[in-house]
Amino acid sequence: MNPTDHTNDDQTTPESTGQSGTESAAGSAGELATVHPLRARPDQQRSTPSGAVESAPEVIEGEIVTDEQWRLYTSQKAQMEWRLAEYKRQALWLSTTARTAVTHDVTVSTAKFVCRNVFLYPTLGAVTAVKRWRDTHGSSRYERMMRAAELAGDHEKLAEWEFRDVAEKQRRHDRAMDWIRSPLELAKALGLSIVSVAVLLLVLGIILAIAGHGGVLDPIIGVIDAIGFCIWFVITYGVFLTVAGTAGVLTYLWNLGRHSQSVPQMFRPASARLVDEVIITPSIVVTALRDLRISELRRKIEQMEDGGAAMLGPIKMAGCGVEFDIHLPSGIDTEEIKRKKRKFAENMGRHEHEVFLTIPPAPRTIRVWAADSGALDEPIGPSPLVTDPTITADLYSGRAPWGVDLRGDAVLMALLQCHLLMTGLSKQGKTASLRALALWLVLDPSVGLHIADLKGIGDWRMFKPVAETLIEGPTDAHCIQATELLEWGVEEMERRLLAFDGDKYRNGVPRELTKPGGPFAPIVILVDEAQNAFMNPAKDEQNTPYGGQTSKSRYFMAARKIHNQGRAVNVVLWQGTQDPTDQNLPKLVREGAHIRASLALGTESQARMAVGDKAVDGGAAPHELRSGLDKGTLVVTGEGVPLPPGQPSMTVRTHFIDGDDAATVIERAVAIRGVKAEPAQVEAPEVRDLLDDVAEVLAGEDVKATDVGARLRKLAPGYAGYANLSAERLKEALEATGVPVRMKDGYLTVRNRQVLEALARRTTEK
C-alpha cells in the first residue's frame, strides 16, 4: 500500500503549516537544546514513486551538547583557554601530589633513615676517629687537662700534666729522629736479611739434594713461586679486597658515629628520642645542654673526653623529682642557660613549669630540680589544720603549716615579728594562701588579729568571732577605715616603744610580757586587697590624701612607720595585693616586708617588685608560673622561710582551705581563746542617696557642677563620699544614675529638670 494514500484530515503537514511548522518544531526542541539547521547535500536526495525528488533521510548518531561544548568545537580561542586551564589544573595536581609525597611520614622517616645511616653516621665517625688520632698522637689532650686544672686552681695537677706533656713531646721528638736515621739502617737490615735467607735456603737445598729429595735450588724456587702467587692473588682479588676493606672502614666509622653525642635530635630514630616518660640520666642532661644552640657550650662538650659528664654533679632523688648541679665550663654564663630554660626543659623531656633553675653560691654553677612528668599537676593533700583537730599554735616557738615545696616536703613558716607581703595576678589564690597562715595564727590566743578586707565578699567573714577588728568593703570609705586602722597600729607601736623598759629588759621584749592580754601581746594588722588603699583618691579635712605613694599619703606613711619599728614591739603588718605596680605597691613599702611571696605574675619586672632583685637574679621566677593552672603556687623569699642552703627563694604549693573548713578551724580557735562576746566591729559606713541630695541642693534651679559639689559637702560634712567630689567625678556619678551633665556657658552644669526626671523614673521602676 502506498504510504501517501493514508492521509488523515485531522493531520497537518509541514507544507500546510509552512514556516510556522518549522518554528514550532524548533521551539519545542529549543526547550531541550539549541537546534542548528543544516543544509541537505545533493547526494542525499532521492525520487519518490510519484516522480518527485526529495531529500533522503540520513541517520546521524550523536549527542546533545551544551553551548560551552559547542564553543569548544568551533572556537580556537575557547580551545586555547581550555588547554591553559588544563595545564594549570595538571600543574596544581602535580605540585599537590609532590608536596604530599615529600611531606608524608613514610617519606620523611625514610629520608631521615637514609641521611642518618649513609651520610651522618660515617661523617661523625670520621670526625671522632680524627679527634681520637689527634689526641693519641698530639698534645691536645694534655693541654685540655692543663686548662681544666688551671681553671680549677689545682696547681699540683697542673704541674703533673705539664710534666706529662713535656715527656710526650720528647718521646715524639725521639721517634721523629729515629725515622730520619732509619732508612740506611733499614737498608742494611734488609740486605742482611736477604743474604741470610738465601744462605739458609741454599743450605736447605744442599741437605735435600744429599738426601735425594730434590735439587739444591728447590727451596729458593719454592719461595719465589710463593711470592709470585701472593702477587697474583693480590692482583686478581684486589677489587674484592679493596671493597671489603672499605666496607670494614665504613662500618667502623658508622658505628662510631651512631654512638656519638653529636647526632642532631631531628635525625635521631624515634626509639632514641627523648619523651616525657624518660628518667633523667647524665647522658640526657648533657644532650639537653648540647642542643641548646649555644655554640661555645656545644664545642666544649664535644671536646671533653667523657662527653661532658664531668660537668654534672650526682643526680639525687628529691621529692617528686630529681636534683643535680651543673658546673659550666669557662666562657659559659649561667644567664645563658636560664634564658633558654624552656628549650632545656623540653630537651630533657619535661615541660617548662616542671624544671626549676637556681644559682647556688659556687661560681658557674646551676642547680636544677626536675619534676617527674605530671607530678606538679597532681593536687597536694589537705592542710594539717583541717585533718588534725588537736593542733595548736605558738607564735614564738611554733611553725605554720603552709603547704609543700617542690620536693613534697612540708613547708613550716616562722611568723614571729615578720611583716608579710603577698602579691600576684587576680584569681590565682592570693586570699586563700594568706588565709591559710591567718587560720594557724588565730589558734594562738595571745595574738590580736585586725583585718581589713577591701574586697568585701565574705572571704574573711569567718574570722568575725576571733578578729578584734573586721572591715569589709571595697569603697573609699572602707579604705579610709583601713588607713585609720594602720594609724591606730602606729599609735599602739609608739605607746609600746615609750613604755618599754630597756634597762630592765636588755634582750628585747620577753616572753612573759606577750601572754594573752599582756602589754606587748602580738598584734597582726592584715590588709587584703591593699592596692585599693594605696589608690584611694579621698582626702581628709586638711586636704591630705589617704592613698598615694608619697610622704603625704596617710596609708603609705602608716605602713612605713610600722615596717620601720613595729616588729620590735610585736606590731606587724601583713598585706595582700594584686598585679603590683609602683602606683599600687610603692617601693619603700614592698622593701619593708620580711617575708615576700608572689603567685603567678605577668612580667619579670613585676616579679622583681614582688620578691626583689636578689631573688630573681638567683632564679626566682613567679612570672613563669602558669596563670590559672598554678593556683596557690607561689615563690617565697625572706625571713622565716625554710630556704634550702644557698638558695634565695623557694616555690611553695599552699594548702587550700575552703570556707567551711576555715569556719571549723575558727570554731576551734574560739574554744581555745574562750571568746564569749562579739568582737569590736567597725561602725558601718554612712550611706547617702546621691540623687536625693543633689535634688535638695539644686533647690529647683540649674547649678554648676563645682558648686553642686560644694553644696553637697556642706549638706553632709562628715560623709567621705562627698569629701573630694570634683565636677568630673560628680558628672560620672550622675551619668551612672541616668542624669546627663552637659556644658552650659562653658561650665559643666547640673539641670534640675533632668534630676527630677531621673527620680521619677526610679520611683516608677520600683
VENJO-V992851 format. One line per field, one symbol per residue. burial: I if it has 16 or more other C-alpha atoms within 10 Angstrom, else O. A space follows every 50 residues. Layout:
burial: ???
This chain:
burial: OOOOOOOOOOOOOOOOOOOOOOOOOIOOOOOOOOOOOOOOOOOOOOOOOO OOOOOOOOOOOOOOOOOOOOOIOOOOOIOOOOOOOOOOOOOOOOOOOOOO OOOOOOOOOOOIIOOIIOOIIIIIIIIIIOIOOOOOOIOOIIOOIIOIIO OOOOOOIIOOIIOOIOOIOOOOOOOOOOOOOOOOOOOOOOOOOOOOOOOO IIOIIIOIOOOOOOIIIIIIOOOOOOOOOOOOOOOOOOOOOOOOOOOOOI OIIIIIIIOIIIIOIOIOOOOOOIOOOOOIOIOIIIIIIIIIOOOOIIOI IIOOOOIIOIIIOOOOOIOIIIIIIIIIIOOOOIOOIIOOIIIIIIIIII IIIIIIIIIIOOOIIIIIIIIIIOOIOOOOOOIIIIOOOOOIIIIOOIII IIIIIIIIOIIIIIIIIIIIIIIIIIOIIIIIIIIIIIIIIIIIIIIIII IIIIIIOOIIIIIIIIIIIIIIIIIIIIIIIIIIIIIOIIOIIIOIIOOI OOOOOOOOIOOOOIOIOOOIIIIIIIIIIIIIIIIIIIIOOOOOIIIIIO OOIIIIIIIIIIIOIIIIIIIIIIIIIIIIOOOIIIOIIIIIIIIIIIII IIOIOIIIIIIIOOIIOIIIIIIIIIIOOIIIIIIIIIIIIIIOOOIIII IIIIIIIOOOOIIOIIIIIIOOIOOOOOOOOOOOOOOOOIIOOIIOIIOO OIIIIIIIIIIIIOOOOOIIIIIIIOIOOIIOIIOOOIIIIOOOOOOIII IIOIIIOIIOOOOOOO
